[in-house]
């Protein structure tokens, strides 16, 4: 049986575990793209496409990391206009809306992924299935929903 503390650590830090290598790879690839395109005048067509896919994935994983760290802007100035006892309810309501919206986006985007998977469409340069990029939408909103549910369950709201 795996070490429970280790498994929990990896789940708690999932976004960072994914984002750090993604950002390093994206930085190196972007540098290589600039060097090959502008200095060597030998552009590598698949690099731009790969960077686009990696950017999409890093965006959705980063959004989940933002929820976990309470880094997303919220309407504190609106909440502060209400009496203090109402603040927690409004924060819970906002998080509930994020969870609801995430569920709707997961449901809608799965259909899109299935349509793209069924079409067999491939990317122009790398010739990988186009749904690889689109799959980031349901996965990203799943992460957003899970992290928002964690905030709601643990009641860790901004003060």
N, C-alpha and C positions, 0 to 999 in steps of 0.2 A: 504494500500500500504506500503511495507517495506521501511524502511529508506534507501534512496539512498546512503548516505555516508557509512552506515554500509555494504550494499551490495558491493559497490565498494571496501571498505576496505578488505572484505573477498576475493574478486576476485584478488585483488592486492597481497594479502598475501596467496593465495591458497597453494602454494608449502610449505611454512613454516607451515601453519595450518596442512598439511598432514604429513610433514617430522618430526616434533617434536614428535608427538605421535608414529610414526613409529619407530624412533630411540630409544625412551624410551622402547617400547615394545620389540624391537629386542635385546637391551642390557640386559633386564631382562630375556628374554627367553634364550639367549646365556649363561648367568650366570647359570640359572637353568639346562640347558643342560650339562654344564661342571660339576656341582655339582652332578647331578644324574648319569652321565656316569662314571666319574673318582673317585668320593669320595664314592658314594653309590653303584656303580657297577650295577645300574638299569637304563640303557638308555631308554629314552622315544623316540620311533621311529618317532612319528609325529612332534616332536620339530624341528628336522633338516630340515624336509620338509617345515614346516611352515616358518622357518627362511630363507630358500632359496626363497620362494615366496615373503616374505617381503623384502628381499634384492633386488630382481629384481624390485619390485615396487619402493623402495626407490631410486634405481639407476636412473630410468627414471624421477622420480619427481625431484630428485636432479639435473639432467642435465638441466631441465627446469629452476630451481632456479639459476643455473649457468649462463644461458643466460640472465636472468633478472638482475643479479648483475654484468654482464660483467666479470665473473670469468673464463671463458674458455680461454685457451691459443689461441692466434691468431698469425698471421704472421706480427707483428708490425715491426720486423727488415726488412722484405721484403718491406712492405709498406713505411717504412722510406727511402728506396733507391729512391723512386720516388719524383718528385716535390710536394711540399705541396698542391697545388690545386688538385692533383690527389688522395690524401689520402682519402677524403670523398667518392669519387666514388668507390675506391677499397674496402672500408669498406662496402658500400652499396651493392656492387657486392657480397662480401663474405656473407653478411646476406641474400641476395637473393638466393644464392646457398644453404644455410641452409634451407630456406623455401622450395625450390624446392626439395631438398633431403628428407625433412620431408614429403612432399606430396607423393613422390614416396614410402617411407617406410610405410606410412599409407595405401596406396593403396595395396601394396604387402602383408602387414601383416594382413590386414582384411581377405584376402583370406585364409591365414594360420589359423587364428582364426576360421573361418567358417568350414574349414576342420576338425580341432580338435573338434569343437563343434558337428559336424555331426558324428564323430567317436564314441563319447560317452566315450572316454578314461578317466579313473580316475587316480588320483595320487595313488601311492602305499600305503602310510601310512594313509593319511587323507581321502582318497576316495572322493576327491573333483574333479570337472572337470579340466583336464589339461589346458584347454584354459584360466583358471583364471590367470596363469602365463604369457601365450602368449599374453593375452589381454593388458598387460603392454606395448607392443611394439606400437600398434597404439595409445593408450592413451598418452604414453610418447612423441611420435613424434608429436601428435596433440598439446600437451603443448609446445613442442619446437618450432613448427611452429607459434603458437599464440604469444609466447614471442618474437620470432624473428621478426614477423610482427609488434609488438609493438615497437621494437627497430627501425625498418625501418620507421614507421610512425612518431614516435616522434623524429627521427634523433638523438638519444642519442648514439653516438659512442665514443669509447675511443679516447683520444687526444694524 
